[in-house]
């Protein structure tokens, strides 16, 4: 048994009790909050997917546009949008991925051999 960990708990027993009491209160609060919000959540879940998914997509895009502060966020957003369009248009995803990877390689090959 690791006595260093146990002695840490014994030395800080007031913090341990505060954590346990906090978890107890948060569990009780979530139990009552779930009971109050369950009918509303059920109504949201009964919305048809053809209405719910585009509205969630628009909200996600708005949040990403608001908080995107780095170039990586912009790239991830664009790839996600491209993936959504490919999936919605019923194209084969594998063929699109192969074209996306091999397209720039073909362009570099053409430039290096003077074909362009």
C-alpha positions in Angstrom: 0.0 0.0 0.0 1.2 3.5 -0.8 1.3 5.3 2.5 2.2 8.6 1.0 -1.2 8.9 -0.7 -3.0 7.7 2.4 -1.2 10.2 4.6 -2.1 13.0 2.2 -5.8 12.1 2.6 -5.4 11.9 6.4 -3.7 15.3 6.5 -6.3 17.0 4.3 -9.4 15.2 5.6 -11.4 18.5 5.6 -10.8 18.9 1.8 -11.8 15.2 1.2 -15.0 15.7 3.2 -15.8 18.9 1.3 -15.3 17.1 -2.0 -17.6 14.3 -1.0 -20.3 16.7 0.3 -20.0 18.7 -2.9 -20.5 15.6 -5.0 -23.5 14.7 -2.9 -25.1 18.1 -3.4 -24.4 18.2 -7.1 -25.9 14.7 -7.5 -29.1 15.8 -5.7 -29.3 19.0 -7.7 -28.9 17.1 -11.0 -31.6 14.6 -10.0 -34.1 17.4 -9.4 -33.0 19.4 -12.4 -33.4 16.3 -14.6 -36.9 15.8 -13.4 -37.8 19.4 -14.2 -36.3 19.5 -17.7 -37.2 16.0 -18.9 -40.4 17.1 -20.7 -38.6 19.8 -22.5 -35.8 17.5 -23.6 -38.4 15.0 -24.8 -40.0 17.7 -27.0 -36.7 18.6 -28.5 -36.0 14.9 -29.2 -39.3 14.6 -31.0 -38.3 17.2 -33.6 -37.8 15.6 -37.0 -34.2 15.1 -38.0 -34.6 17.0 -41.2 -35.3 20.1 -39.1 -33.1 19.5 -36.2 -29.8 18.6 -37.9 -29.6 21.8 -40.1 -30.4 24.0 -37.2 -27.7 22.3 -35.1 -25.2 22.7 -38.0 -26.0 26.4 -38.3 -25.5 26.9 -34.6 -22.2 25.0 -34.6 -21.0 27.1 -37.5 -22.0 30.4 -35.8 -20.2 29.3 -32.6 -17.1 28.3 -34.5 -17.0 31.6 -36.4 -17.4 33.5 -33.2 -14.6 31.7 -31.3 -12.2 30.6 -34.1 -9.0 32.4 -33.2 -6.5 30.2 -34.9 -5.8 28.9 -38.4 -6.3 25.3 -37.1 -9.9 26.1 -36.2 -10.6 27.4 -39.7 -9.1 24.3 -41.3 -11.1 22.0 -39.1 -14.3 23.9 -39.8 -13.7 23.8 -43.6 -12.9 20.0 -43.5 -16.0 19.4 -41.5 -18.1 21.3 -44.0 -16.6 19.5 -46.9 -17.3 16.2 -45.2 -20.9 17.2 -44.5 -21.4 18.2 -48.2 -19.8 14.9 -49.4 -22.0 12.9 -47.0 -25.1 14.8 -47.9 -24.6 14.5 -51.7 -24.3 10.7 -51.5 -20.9 10.5 -53.2 -18.6 7.7 -52.2 -16.5 9.1 -49.4 -13.5 6.9 -50.3 -13.3 8.2 -53.9 -13.5 11.8 -52.6 -10.7 11.1 -50.1 -8.5 9.5 -52.8 -9.0 12.5 -55.1 -8.4 14.9 -52.3 -5.0 13.2 -51.5 -3.9 12.4 -55.0 -5.0 15.7 -56.6 -2.1 17.9 -55.1 0.4 15.1 -55.8 -0.6 15.0 -59.4 -0.3 18.8 -59.6 3.2 18.6 -58.2 4.1 15.9 -60.6 2.9 17.9 -63.6 4.8 21.0 -62.4 8.0 19.1 -61.8 7.9 17.5 -65.3 7.1 20.7 -67.0 3.7 19.6 -68.2 2.0 22.7 -66.9 
